[in-house]
Structures are given as structure tokens and as C-alpha cells.
Amino acid sequence: MQHIPAAARLTEAASAAGQQGAGNLLRIILVVMILGCVLTAWFLLRGYKRNDD
């Protein structure tokens, strides 16, 4: 097994992190879409509330 210095591993990990693409952007879009669906459902369904006065 080859010994790799810690500094080389950190540089490799840092360069790999920059090449991961749009993962964070897709997570943000997914969270915003889910929150939008929840708010839309709440807005639409609140009109079906019965007021039995």
C-alpha cells in the first residue's frame, strides 16, 4: 500500500469538491419546490374550511 501525505489528500479532496457540479443548487431547488407545494396546498385547502356558525 502506498503512503500518501495528508497534505496531498487534502488538496485532492478540495479539488474533487469543486468538481462535484450542481449538487447544492439542486438541493436548494428541491427544498424550494417542496415548500412551494406545501404553501400552495395550504392556500388552496384553506378555502374548504367549514364555518358551521
Buried (B, 14 or more C-beta within 10 A) or exposed (E): EEEEEEEEEEEEEEEEEEEEEEEEEEEEEEEEEEEEEEEEEEEEEEEEEEEEE
